[in-house]
Structures are given as structure tokens and as C-alpha cells.
Amino acid sequence: MAGRKHNRLSVRPFVISHIERDKNAILIYLRNDGLGPALIKGFYVKLGNKEVVNPNNDPYKNWVLSGGREITSFEYEYFIPTVNSTIKANDKVQLLKVTFVKGGDELLDLVEEQFSFRITYTSMYEDKLCTWGV
């Protein structure tokens, strides 16, 4: 019994998020600081007033364009965690990176204020459901 408990603890994932900013870009990513893979059970993202549960296509482009400011040019990269995918131990996964050609801090603040998410995951034993979000 103690051996089983040790095995479960030795592969427990621990997913946390980080936000990084520079002059024209904002990067939001997840990192698994645990000892084992995180098995994704759900992903929810809120973009302004729009809520999307387990998206299967790009929810970001129209949201960035609807920012209410004059957005003339931007680039973005994204990753959507899908149900039953995994984030390996010590892996860093970029959820969203938006780079504006013009606009600077004001547009970056808008992205940071209007973006939130929640991810649910378990260990490979699927014993304890964990949730993380911002």
C-alpha cells in the first residue's frame, strides 16, 4: 500500500502559468513543474465577455481584432490544450503569444485584462483532478 502511494506521488504533475511581457509582445504559457505528465481533462478560456469550453479551433484572432483600438498589424501564436492530451514533466507550453507592431503597453494591458483560462488535469493514474487558471 505504501508503495502504491509512493508511485502515485512520484508521477504527480503540477501545472502553473506564467505571463511575460516586453515592449510589443505578451506571452502566456503553462509549465509542468511536477514529476509526471499532466493528462488534460478540460480547458476553458474567457476572452473579454466570450467563454469557450474545450475549443477545437482558433478562438483568438477575432478577439484580438475586437479590442476596440486601431490595431493595424499583429502576429500571434497559440496552442489549445485538448482533452486527453498531455503536458510532460518539465515542459513549457505556450498558450498564447501576441505581438503588436504598434500600440505598446495599452494593447498589451488589454490582452492581459481580458484573457483568462482554467485547465483541469490529472496524473497518469487519473486519481486527483487538479485545476489551475488565471
N, CA, C and O atoms as a GROMACS GRO file, in nm:
protein
  536
    1MET      N    1   0.082  -0.119   0.000
    1MET     CA    2   0.000   0.000   0.000
    1MET      C    3   0.087   0.126   0.000
    1MET      O    4   0.061   0.219  -0.076
    2ALA      N    5   0.189   0.130   0.084
    2ALA     CA    6   0.278   0.246   0.088
    2ALA      C    7   0.351   0.260  -0.046
    2ALA      O    8   0.377   0.372  -0.091
    3GLY      N    9   0.383   0.147  -0.109
    3GLY     CA   10   0.450   0.151  -0.240
    3GLY      C   11   0.361   0.213  -0.346
    3GLY      O   12   0.409   0.291  -0.429
    4ARG      N   13   0.232   0.180  -0.345
    4ARG     CA   14   0.138   0.238  -0.442
    4ARG      C   15   0.125   0.388  -0.422
    4ARG      O   16   0.124   0.464  -0.519
    5LYS      N   17   0.116   0.431  -0.299
    5LYS     CA   18   0.104   0.573  -0.269
    5LYS      C   19   0.230   0.646  -0.315
    5LYS      O   20   0.221   0.754  -0.373
    6HIS      N   21   0.346   0.588  -0.290
    6HIS     CA   22   0.472   0.647  -0.334
    6HIS      C   23   0.475   0.658  -0.487
    6HIS      O   24   0.515   0.761  -0.540
    7ASN      N   25   0.432   0.553  -0.557
    7ASN     CA   26   0.430   0.556  -0.703
    7ASN      C   27   0.341   0.668  -0.756
    7ASN      O   28   0.377   0.738  -0.850
    8ARG      N   29   0.224   0.683  -0.695
    8ARG     CA   30   0.132   0.789  -0.738
    8ARG      C   31   0.192   0.928  -0.714
    8ARG      O   32   0.182   1.016  -0.799
    9LEU      N   33   0.253   0.946  -0.599
    9LEU     CA   34   0.314   1.076  -0.568
    9LEU      C   35   0.435   1.103  -0.656
    9LEU      O   36   0.465   1.219  -0.687
   10SER      N   37   0.505   0.999  -0.697
   10SER     CA   38   0.626   1.018  -0.776
   10SER      C   39   0.597   1.058  -0.920
   10SER      O   40   0.690   1.093  -0.993
   11VAL      N   41   0.472   1.054  -0.964
   11VAL     CA   42   0.438   1.097  -1.100
   11VAL      C   43   0.332   1.207  -1.100
   11VAL      O   44   0.266   1.229  -1.202
   12ARG      N   45   0.315   1.275  -0.989
   12ARG     CA   46   0.214   1.380  -0.980
   12ARG      C   47   0.259   1.504  -1.058
   12ARG      O   48   0.369   1.554  -1.037
   13PRO      N   49   0.173   1.553  -1.148
   13PRO     CA   50   0.205   1.676  -1.221
   13PRO      C   51   0.172   1.800  -1.137
   13PRO      O   52   0.095   1.792  -1.041
   14PHE      N   53   0.229   1.912  -1.174
   14PHE     CA   54   0.200   2.039  -1.109
   14PHE      C   55   0.209   2.147  -1.216
   14PHE      O   56   0.318   2.193  -1.249
   15VAL      N   57   0.095   2.188  -1.270
   15VAL     CA   58   0.090   2.283  -1.381
   15VAL      C   59   0.066   2.423  -1.328
   15VAL      O   60  -0.027   2.446  -1.249
   16ILE      N   61   0.149   2.518  -1.371
   16ILE     CA   62   0.134   2.658  -1.333
   16ILE      C   63   0.144   2.744  -1.458
   16ILE      O   64   0.194   2.700  -1.562
   17SER      N   65   0.096   2.867  -1.448
   17SER     CA   66   0.100   2.958  -1.564
   17SER      C   67   0.196   3.074  -1.536
   17SER      O   68   0.226   3.106  -1.421
   18HIS      N   69   0.241   3.134  -1.644
   18HIS     CA   70   0.329   3.250  -1.637
   18HIS      C   71   0.289   3.349  -1.746
   18HIS      O   72   0.242   3.310  -1.853
   19ILE      N   73   0.309   3.475  -1.717
   19ILE     CA   74   0.287   3.580  -1.816
   19ILE      C   75   0.416   3.660  -1.827
   19ILE      O   76   0.472   3.705  -1.727
   20GLU      N   77   0.463   3.677  -1.950
   20GLU     CA   78   0.583   3.758  -1.974
   20GLU      C   79   0.546   3.867  -2.074
   20GLU      O   80   0.468   3.845  -2.167
   21ARG      N   81   0.603   3.985  -2.054
   21ARG     CA   82   0.579   4.097  -2.145
   21ARG      C   83   0.712   4.161  -2.182
   21ARG      O   84   0.807   4.164  -2.104
   22ASP      N   85   0.716   4.213  -2.304
   22ASP     CA   86   0.824   4.302  -2.341
   22ASP      C   87   0.761   4.421  -2.411
   22ASP      O   88   0.642   4.446  -2.393
   23LYS      N   89   0.835   4.495  -2.488
   23LYS     CA   90   0.786   4.621  -2.545
   23LYS      C   91   0.657   4.605  -2.626
   23LYS      O   92   0.564   4.684  -2.609
   24ASN      N   93   0.650   4.506  -2.714
   24ASN     CA   94   0.534   4.491  -2.803
   24ASN      C   95   0.466   4.355  -2.795
   24ASN      O   96   0.377   4.328  -2.875
   25ALA      N   97   0.506   4.269  -2.702
   25ALA     CA   98   0.452   4.133  -2.702
   25ALA      C   99   0.413   4.088  -2.561
   25ALA      O  100   0.470   4.133  -2.462
   26ILE      N  101   0.316   3.999  -2.558
   26ILE     CA  102   0.278   3.934  -2.434
   26ILE      C  103   0.275   3.784  -2.460
   26ILE      O  104   0.226   3.738  -2.563
   27LEU      N  105   0.329   3.709  -2.367
   27LEU     CA  106   0.339   3.563  -2.380
   27LEU      C  107   0.277   3.501  -2.255
   27LEU      O  108   0.315   3.534  -2.142
   28ILE      N  109   0.182   3.411  -2.276
   28ILE     CA  110   0.117   3.340  -2.166
   28ILE      C  111   0.145   3.192  -2.188
   28ILE      O  112   0.113   3.138  -2.293
   29TYR      N  113   0.205   3.128  -2.088
   29TYR     CA  114   0.238   2.987  -2.106
   29TYR      C  115   0.213   2.906  -1.980
   29TYR      O  116   0.201   2.960  -1.870
   30LEU      N  117   0.205   2.775  -2.000
   30LEU     CA  118   0.191   2.679  -1.891
   30LEU      C  119   0.321   2.604  -1.877
   30LEU      O  120   0.392   2.580  -1.975
   31ARG      N  121   0.353   2.568  -1.754
   31ARG     CA  122   0.472   2.487  -1.729
   31ARG      C  123   0.435   2.378  -1.630
   31ARG      O  124   0.369   2.404  -1.530
   32ASN      N  125   0.476   2.255  -1.658
   32ASN     CA  126   0.452   2.144  -1.568
   32ASN      C  127   0.577   2.126  -1.482
   32ASN      O  128   0.677   2.071  -1.527
   33ASP      N  129   0.569   2.174  -1.360
   33ASP     CA  130   0.681   2.164  -1.266
   33ASP      C  131   0.674   2.036  -1.183
   33ASP      O  132   0.755   2.018  -1.092
   34GLY      N  133   0.579   1.949  -1.213
   34GLY     CA  134   0.564   1.824  -1.139
   34GLY      C  135   0.660   1.717  -1.188
   34GLY      O  136   0.748   1.742  -1.270
   35LEU      N  137   0.641   1.598  -1.135
   35LEU     CA  138   0.730   1.487  -1.167
   35LEU      C  139   0.677   1.396  -1.277
   35LEU      O  140   0.752   1.314  -1.332
   36GLY      N  141   0.550   1.409  -1.310
   36GLY     CA  142   0.492   1.324  -1.413
   36GLY      C  143   0.408   1.405  -1.510
   36GLY      O  144   0.389   1.525  -1.490
   37PRO      N  145   0.358   1.341  -1.616
   37PRO     CA  146   0.278   1.412  -1.716
   37PRO      C  147   0.142   1.454  -1.661
   37PRO      O  148   0.084   1.386  -1.577
   38ALA      N  149   0.093   1.567  -1.711
   38ALA     CA  150  -0.041   1.616  -1.677
   38ALA      C  151  -0.134   1.573  -1.789
   38ALA      O  152  -0.114   1.612  -1.905
   39LEU      N  153  -0.235   1.494  -1.758
   39LEU     CA  154  -0.334   1.448  -1.855
   39LEU      C  155  -0.448   1.550  -1.854
   39LEU      O  156  -0.517   1.565  -1.754
   40ILE      N  157  -0.468   1.619  -1.966
   40ILE     CA  158  -0.566   1.726  -1.975
   40ILE      C  159  -0.707   1.669  -1.978
   40ILE      O  160  -0.738   1.580  -2.057
   41LYS      N  161  -0.793   1.721  -1.889
   41LYS     CA  162  -0.933   1.678  -1.882
   41LYS      C  163  -1.028   1.787  -1.930
   41LYS      O  164  -1.143   1.759  -1.963
   42GLY      N  165  -0.981   1.911  -1.934
   42GLY     CA  166  -1.065   2.021  -1.983
   42GLY      C  167  -0.988   2.150  -1.991
   42GLY      O  168  -0.892   2.172  -1.917
   43PHE      N  169  -1.032   2.236  -2.083
   43PHE     CA  170  -0.970   2.367  -2.099
   43PHE      C  171  -1.081   2.467  -2.128
   43PHE      O  172  -1.163   2.446  -2.218
   44TYR      N  173  -1.084   2.574  -2.052
   44TYR     CA  174  -1.184   2.678  -2.063
   44TYR      C  175  -1.110   2.809  -2.079
   44TYR      O  176  -1.015   2.837  -2.005
   45VAL      N  177  -1.151   2.889  -2.174
   45VAL     CA  178  -1.086   3.018  -2.193
   45VAL      C  179  -1.194   3.126  -2.199
   45VAL      O  180  -1.299   3.107  -2.260
   46LYS      N  181  -1.167   3.239  -2.134
   46LYS     CA  182  -1.257   3.354  -2.138
   46LYS      C  183  -1.182   3.468  -2.204
   46LYS      O  184  -1.075   3.508  -2.158
   47LEU      N  185  -1.240   3.520  -2.311
   47LEU     CA  186  -1.180   3.627  -2.389
   47LEU      C  187  -1.277   3.744  -2.386
   47LEU      O  188  -1.375   3.746  -2.461
   48GLY      N  189  -1.251   3.842  -2.301
   48GLY     CA  190  -1.346   3.950  -2.284
   48GLY      C  191  -1.474   3.895  -2.224
   48GLY      O  192  -1.472   3.842  -2.112
   49ASN      N  193  -1.585   3.905  -2.295
   49ASN     CA  194  -1.714   3.852  -2.248
   49ASN      C  195  -1.746   3.715  -2.307
   49ASN      O  196  -1.849   3.657  -2.274
   50LYS      N  197  -1.659   3.663  -2.392
   50LYS     CA  198  -1.686   3.536  -2.459
   50LYS      C  199  -1.618   3.421  -2.385
   50LYS      O  200  -1.499   3.425  -2.356
   51GLU      N  201  -1.697   3.318  -2.354
   51GLU     CA  202  -1.644   3.200  -2.287
   51GLU      C  203  -1.643   3.083  -2.385
   51GLU      O  204  -1.742   3.059  -2.455
   52VAL      N  205  -1.532   3.013  -2.391
   52VAL     CA  206  -1.520   2.899  -2.482
   52VAL      C  207  -1.470   2.780  -2.400
   52VAL      O  208  -1.367   2.788  -2.333
   53VAL      N  209  -1.544   2.669  -2.405
   53VAL     CA  210  -1.508   2.548  -2.333
   53VAL      C  211  -1.455   2.447  -2.432
   53VAL      O  212  -1.520   2.418  -2.533
   54ASN      N  213  -1.336   2.393  -2.406
   54ASN     CA  214  -1.271   2.294  -2.492
   54ASN      C  215  -1.275   2.335  -2.639
   54ASN      O  216  -1.329   2.262  -2.722
   55PRO      N  217  -1.218   2.452  -2.672
   55PRO     CA  218  -1.220   2.496  -2.812
   55PRO      C  219  -1.145   2.398  -2.902
   55PRO      O  220  -1.046   2.338  -2.861
   56ASN      N  221  -1.195   2.384  -3.024
   56ASN     CA  222  -1.126   2.296  -3.118
   56ASN      C  223  -1.075   2.372  -3.240
   56ASN      O  224  -1.021   2.313  -3.333
   57ASN      N  225  -1.092   2.505  -3.239
   57ASN     CA  226  -1.030   2.588  -3.343
   57ASN      C  227  -0.988   2.720  -3.280
   57ASN      O  228  -1.008   2.741  -3.160
   58ASP      N  229  -0.933   2.807  -3.358
   58ASP     CA  230  -0.873   2.932  -3.313
   58ASP      C  231  -0.977   3.029  -3.256
   58ASP      O  232  -1.056   3.085  -3.332
   59PRO      N  233  -0.978   3.050  -3.124
   59PRO     CA  234  -1.072   3.147  -3.067
   59PRO      C  235  -1.013   3.287  -3.052
   59PRO      O  236  -1.082   3.378  -3.006
   60TYR      N  237  -0.887   3.306  -3.092
   60TYR     CA  238  -0.814   3.428  -3.056
   60TYR      C  239  -0.818   3.542  -3.158
   60TYR      O  240  -0.826   3.657  -3.117
   61LYS      N  241  -0.812   3.514  -3.286
   61LYS     CA  242  -0.794   3.620  -3.386
   61LYS      C  243  -0.904   3.726  -3.378
   61LYS      O  244  -0.874   3.845  -3.369
   62ASN      N  245  -1.031   3.685  -3.382
   62ASN     CA  246  -1.140   3.782  -3.377
   62ASN      C  247  -1.142   3.857  -3.244
   62ASN      O  248  -1.180   3.974  -3.240
   63TRP      N  249  -1.102   3.791  -3.137
   63TRP     CA  250  -1.098   3.856  -3.006
   63TRP      C  251  -0.994   3.968  -3.006
   63TRP      O  252  -1.023   4.078  -2.958
   64VAL      N  253  -0.876   3.943  -3.059
   64VAL     CA  254  -0.772   4.047  -3.063
   64VAL      C  255  -0.818   4.162  -3.151
   64VAL      O  256  -0.798   4.278  -3.117
   65LEU      N  257  -0.878   4.129  -3.266
   65LEU     CA  258  -0.924   4.234  -3.357
   65LEU      C  259  -1.037   4.318  -3.298
   65LEU      O  260  -1.053   4.434  -3.335
   66SER      N  261  -1.116   4.262  -3.208
   66SER     CA  262  -1.228   4.335  -3.149
   66SER      C  263  -1.186   4.415  -3.027
   66SER      O  264  -1.271   4.453  -2.946
   67GLY      N  265  -1.059   4.441  -3.012
   67GLY     CA  266  -1.007   4.511  -2.895
   67GLY      C  267  -1.051   4.655  -2.882
   67GLY      O  268  -1.023   4.719  -2.780
   68GLY      N  269  -1.119   4.709  -2.982
   68GLY     CA  270  -1.171   4.844  -2.971
   68GLY      C  271  -1.068   4.953  -2.998
   68GLY      O  272  -1.101   5.071  -2.988
   69ARG      N  273  -0.949   4.917  -3.032
   69ARG     CA  274  -0.844   5.014  -3.064
   69ARG      C  275  -0.809   4.998  -3.212
   69ARG      O  276  -0.853   4.904  -3.278
   70GLU      N  277  -0.730   5.089  -3.262
   70GLU     CA  278  -0.686   5.076  -3.400
   70GLU      C  279  -0.569   4.979  -3.405
   70GLU      O  280  -0.453   5.017  -3.385
   71ILE      N  281  -0.602   4.854  -3.433
   71ILE     CA  282  -0.498   4.752  -3.443
   71ILE      C  283  -0.468   4.737  -3.591
   71ILE      O  284  -0.548   4.684  -3.667
   72THR      N  285  -0.351   4.784  -3.630
   72THR     CA  286  -0.317   4.780  -3.771
   72THR      C  287  -0.244   4.653  -3.809
   72THR      O  288  -0.260   4.603  -3.920
   73SER      N  289  -0.165   4.600  -3.718
   73SER     CA  290  -0.090   4.480  -3.751
   73SER      C  291  -0.050   4.408  -3.623
   73SER      O  292  -0.002   4.469  -3.527
   74PHE      N  293  -0.070   4.276  -3.624
   74PHE     CA  294  -0.027   4.196  -3.511
   74PHE      C  295   0.001   4.055  -3.560
   74PHE      O  296  -0.048   4.012  -3.664
   75GLU      N  297   0.080   3.985  -3.483
   75GLU     CA  298   0.108   3.844  -3.507
   75GLU      C  299   0.074   3.770  -3.379
   75GLU      O  300   0.087   3.824  -3.270
   76TYR      N  301   0.030   3.645  -3.394
   76TYR     CA  302   0.004   3.568  -3.273
   76TYR      C  303   0.028   3.420  -3.301
   76TYR      O  304   0.015   3.372  -3.413
   77GLU      N  305   0.062   3.351  -3.195
   77GLU     CA  306   0.081   3.207  -3.196
   77GLU      C  307   0.000   3.154  -3.080
   77GLU      O  308  -0.012   3.220  -2.977
   78TYR      N  309  -0.054   3.035  -3.095
   78TYR     CA  310  -0.134   2.981  -2.984
   78TYR      C  311  -0.127   2.829  -2.982
   78TYR      O  312  -0.090   2.764  -3.080
   79PHE      N  313  -0.165   2.775  -2.869
   79PHE     CA  314  -0.178   2.632  -2.850
   79PHE      C  315  -0.305   2.610  -2.768
   79PHE      O  316  -0.328   2.679  -2.669
   80ILE      N  317  -0.387   2.515  -2.809
   80ILE     CA  318  -0.508   2.482  -2.734
   80ILE      C  319  -0.489   2.343  -2.674
   80ILE      O  320  -0.481   2.245  -2.748
   81PRO      N  321  -0.484   2.334  -2.541
   81PRO     CA  322  -0.476   2.201  -2.478
   81PRO      C  323  -0.607   2.126  -2.502
   81PRO      O  324  -0.714   2.176  -2.464
   82THR      N  325  -0.601   2.010  -2.562
   82THR     CA  326  -0.721   1.933  -2.591
   82THR      C  327  -0.738   1.821  -2.489
   82THR      O  328  -0.641   1.775  -2.427
   83VAL      N  329  -0.862   1.779  -2.472
   83VAL     CA  330  -0.893   1.672  -2.377
   83VAL      C  331  -0.812   1.548  -2.414
   83VAL      O  332  -0.807   1.509  -2.530
   84ASN      N  333  -0.750   1.487  -2.315
   84ASN     CA  334  -0.666   1.367  -2.324
   84ASN      C  335  -0.528   1.391  -2.385
   84ASN      O  336  -0.454   1.295  -2.407
   85SER      N  337  -0.491   1.517  -2.412
   85SER     CA  338  -0.352   1.544  -2.448
   85SER      C  339  -0.273   1.554  -2.318
   85SER      O  340  -0.332   1.553  -2.210
   86THR      N  341  -0.143   1.563  -2.327
   86THR     CA  342  -0.060   1.570  -2.207
   86THR      C  343   0.040   1.685  -2.215
   86THR      O  344   0.077   1.731  -2.323
   87ILE      N  345   0.081   1.728  -2.098
   87ILE     CA  346   0.194   1.820  -2.084
   87ILE      C  347   0.297   1.743  -2.002
   87ILE      O  348   0.274   1.714  -1.885
   88LYS      N  349   0.408   1.711  -2.064
   88LYS     CA  350   0.511   1.631  -1.999
   88LYS      C  351   0.574   1.706  -1.882
   88LYS      O  352   0.571   1.829  -1.875
   89ALA      N  353   0.629   1.630  -1.791
   89ALA     CA  354   0.702   1.689  -1.679
   89ALA      C  355   0.814   1.777  -1.733
   89ALA      O  356   0.883   1.739  -1.827
   90ASN      N  357   0.832   1.894  -1.675
   90ASN     CA  358   0.934   1.992  -1.712
   90ASN      C  359   0.911   2.058  -1.847
   90ASN      O  360   0.997   2.131  -1.895
   91ASP      N  361   0.794   2.035  -1.910
   91ASP     CA  362   0.764   2.100  -2.037
   91ASP      C  363   0.700   2.236  -2.015
   91ASP      O  364   0.629   2.260  -1.917
   92LYS      N  365   0.726   2.325  -2.111
   92LYS     CA  366   0.669   2.459  -2.113
   92LYS      C  367   0.585   2.467  -2.241
   92LYS      O  368   0.636   2.443  -2.351
   93VAL      N  369   0.457   2.501  -2.227
   93VAL     CA  370   0.364   2.506  -2.340
   93VAL      C  371   0.311   2.648  -2.354
   93VAL      O  372   0.253   2.703  -2.260
   94GLN      N  373   0.332   2.707  -2.469
   94GLN     CA  374   0.286   2.843  -2.494
   94GLN      C  375   0.137   2.842  -2.526
   94GLN      O  376   0.096   2.787  -2.628
   95LEU      N  377   0.054   2.903  -2.440
   95LEU     CA  378  -0.089   2.914  -2.468
   95LEU      C  379  -0.116   3.022  -2.572
   95LEU      O  380  -0.190   3.000  -2.667
   96LEU      N  381  -0.055   3.138  -2.553
   96LEU     CA  382  -0.081   3.250  -2.642
   96LEU      C  383   0.036   3.347  -2.640
   96LEU      O  384   0.089   3.382  -2.535
   97LYS      N  385   0.073   3.390  -2.759
   97LYS     CA  386   0.172   3.496  -2.772
   97LYS      C  387   0.116   3.594  -2.875
   97LYS      O  388   0.087   3.556  -2.988
   98VAL      N  389   0.103   3.720  -2.834
   98VAL     CA  390   0.054   3.824  -2.925
   98VAL      C  391   0.161   3.932  -2.933
   98VAL      O  392   0.210   3.981  -2.831
   99THR      N  393   0.196   3.968  -3.056
   99THR     CA  394   0.294   4.074  -3.081
   99THR      C  395   0.228   4.181  -3.166
   99THR      O  396   0.176   4.152  -3.274
  100PHE      N  397   0.229   4.305  -3.118
  100PHE     CA  398   0.170   4.417  -3.191
  100PHE      C  399   0.280   4.498  -3.256
  100PHE      O  400   0.384   4.522  -3.194
  101VAL      N  401   0.258   4.541  -3.382
  101VAL     CA  402   0.355   4.627  -3.448
  101VAL      C  403   0.350   4.765  -3.385
  101VAL      O  404   0.454   4.828  -3.364
  102LYS      N  405   0.229   4.814  -3.355
  102LYS     CA  406   0.212   4.943  -3.289
  102LYS      C  407   0.113   4.924  -3.175
  102LYS      O  408   0.033   4.830  -3.178
  103GLY      N  409   0.118   5.009  -3.076
  103GLY     CA  410   0.019   5.004  -2.970
  103GLY      C  411   0.079   4.991  -2.833
  103GLY      O  412   0.029   5.048  -2.736
  104GLY      N  413   0.185   4.915  -2.824
  104GLY     CA  414   0.259   4.903  -2.700
  104GLY      C  415   0.178   4.863  -2.578
  104GLY      O  416   0.093   4.774  -2.585
  105ASP      N  417   0.206   4.929  -2.466
  105ASP     CA  418   0.150   4.892  -2.336
  105ASP      C  419  -0.001   4.889  -2.333
  105ASP      O  420  -0.060   4.801  -2.269
  106GLU      N  421  -0.066   4.982  -2.399
  106GLU     CA  422  -0.213   4.989  -2.393
  106GLU      C  423  -0.277   4.861  -2.446
  106GLU      O  424  -0.369   4.807  -2.385
  107LEU      N  425  -0.230   4.812  -2.559
  107LEU     CA  426  -0.285   4.689  -2.616
  107LEU      C  427  -0.244   4.567  -2.535
  107LEU      O  428  -0.324   4.474  -2.520
  108LEU      N  429  -0.123   4.566  -2.484
  108LEU     CA  430  -0.079   4.454  -2.401
  108LEU      C  431  -0.161   4.446  -2.273
  108LEU      O  432  -0.197   4.337  -2.228
  109ASP      N  433  -0.191   4.562  -2.213
  109ASP     CA  434  -0.276   4.566  -2.094
  109ASP      C  435  -0.414   4.509  -2.125
  109ASP      O  436  -0.471   4.434  -2.045
  110LEU      N  437  -0.468   4.545  -2.241
  110LEU     CA  438  -0.599   4.498  -2.281
  110LEU      C  439  -0.601   4.345  -2.293
  110LEU      O  440  -0.695   4.280  -2.246
  111VAL      N  441  -0.499   4.289  -2.355
  111VAL     CA  442  -0.491   4.143  -2.367
  111VAL      C  443  -0.485   4.080  -2.228
  111VAL      O  444  -0.558   3.985  -2.199
  112GLU      N  445  -0.399   4.132  -2.144
  112GLU     CA  446  -0.382   4.075  -2.010
  112GLU      C  447  -0.509   4.086  -1.926
  112GLU      O  448  -0.541   3.994  -1.851
  113GLU      N  449  -0.582   4.196  -1.938
  113GLU     CA  450  -0.704   4.217  -1.862
  113GLU      C  451  -0.818   4.127  -1.910
  113GLU      O  452  -0.899   4.081  -1.829
  114GLN      N  453  -0.826   4.102  -2.038
  114GLN     CA  454  -0.941   4.031  -2.093
  114GLN      C  455  -0.920   3.881  -2.113
  114GLN      O  456  -1.015   3.812  -2.150
  115PHE      N  457  -0.801   3.830  -2.091
  115PHE     CA  458  -0.773   3.689  -2.111
  115PHE      C  459  -0.771   3.617  -1.977
  115PHE      O  460  -0.701   3.659  -1.884
  116SER      N  461  -0.848   3.511  -1.966
  116SER     CA  462  -0.837   3.423  -1.850
  116SER      C  463  -0.864   3.281  -1.896
  116SER      O  464  -0.926   3.259  -2.000
  117PHE      N  465  -0.817   3.186  -1.820
  117PHE     CA  466  -0.836   3.046  -1.858
  117PHE      C  467  -0.841   2.960  -1.733
  117PHE      O  468  -0.803   3.001  -1.624
  118ARG      N  469  -0.887   2.840  -1.753
  118ARG     CA  470  -0.885   2.738  -1.648
  118ARG      C  471  -0.856   2.604  -1.716
  118ARG      O  472  -0.917   2.570  -1.818
  119ILE      N  473  -0.764   2.530  -1.661
  119ILE     CA  474  -0.729   2.398  -1.713
  119ILE      C  475  -0.750   2.296  -1.601
  119ILE      O  476  -0.713   2.322  -1.486
  120THR      N  477  -0.808   2.182  -1.634
  120THR     CA  478  -0.821   2.073  -1.538
  120THR      C  479  -0.738   1.957  -1.589
  120THR      O  480  -0.734   1.930  -1.709
  121TYR      N  481  -0.672   1.888  -1.498
  121TYR     CA  482  -0.583   1.780  -1.536
  121TYR      C  483  -0.570   1.680  -1.422
  121TYR      O  484  -0.605   1.708  -1.308
  122THR      N  485  -0.519   1.562  -1.456
  122THR     CA  486  -0.491   1.458  -1.357
  122THR      C  487  -0.352   1.401  -1.385
  122THR      O  488  -0.287   1.435  -1.484
  123SER      N  489  -0.309   1.314  -1.295
  123SER     CA  490  -0.186   1.240  -1.320
  123SER      C  491  -0.220   1.123  -1.412
  123SER      O  492  -0.336   1.105  -1.448
  124MET      N  493  -0.121   1.046  -1.449
  124MET     CA  494  -0.146   0.931  -1.536
  124MET      C  495  -0.230   0.824  -1.466
  124MET      O  496  -0.286   0.736  -1.532
  125TYR      N  497  -0.240   0.831  -1.333
  125TYR     CA  498  -0.326   0.741  -1.258
  125TYR      C  499  -0.471   0.790  -1.256
  125TYR      O  500  -0.562   0.718  -1.214
  126GLU      N  501  -0.492   0.912  -1.302
  126GLU     CA  502  -0.624   0.976  -1.305
  126GLU      C  503  -0.692   0.971  -1.168
  126GLU      O  504  -0.812   0.945  -1.157
  127ASP      N  505  -0.613   0.996  -1.064
  127ASP     CA  506  -0.666   0.984  -0.928
  127ASP      C  507  -0.719   1.115  -0.872
  127ASP      O  508  -0.825   1.115  -0.809
  128LYS      N  509  -0.651   1.224  -0.892
  128LYS     CA  510  -0.691   1.352  -0.834
  128LYS      C  511  -0.704   1.455  -0.944
  128LYS      O  512  -0.610   1.478  -1.020
  129LEU      N  513  -0.822   1.518  -0.954
  129LEU     CA  514  -0.845   1.621  -1.054
  129LEU      C  515  -0.792   1.754  -1.001
  129LEU      O  516  -0.831   1.798  -0.893
  130CYS      N  517  -0.704   1.817  -1.075
  130CYS     CA  518  -0.645   1.946  -1.034
  130CYS      C  519  -0.692   2.054  -1.130
  130CYS      O  520  -0.720   2.026  -1.246
  131THR      N  521  -0.700   2.176  -1.082
  131THR     CA  522  -0.741   2.289  -1.163
  131THR      C  523  -0.642   2.403  -1.143
  131THR      O  524  -0.596   2.428  -1.032
  132TRP      N  525  -0.611   2.470  -1.252
  132TRP     CA  526  -0.526   2.589  -1.245
  132TRP      C  527  -0.580   2.692  -1.343
  132TRP      O  528  -0.630   2.655  -1.449
  133GLY      N  529  -0.570   2.817  -1.310
  133GLY     CA  530  -0.614   2.920  -1.403
  133GLY      C  531  -0.578   3.059  -1.355
  133GLY      O  532  -0.530   3.079  -1.244
  134VAL      N  533  -0.603   3.154  -1.443
  134VAL     CA  534  -0.585   3.295  -1.412
  134VAL      C  535  -0.705   3.370  -1.463
  134VAL      O  536  -0.713   3.492  -1.449
   0.00000   0.00000   0.00000
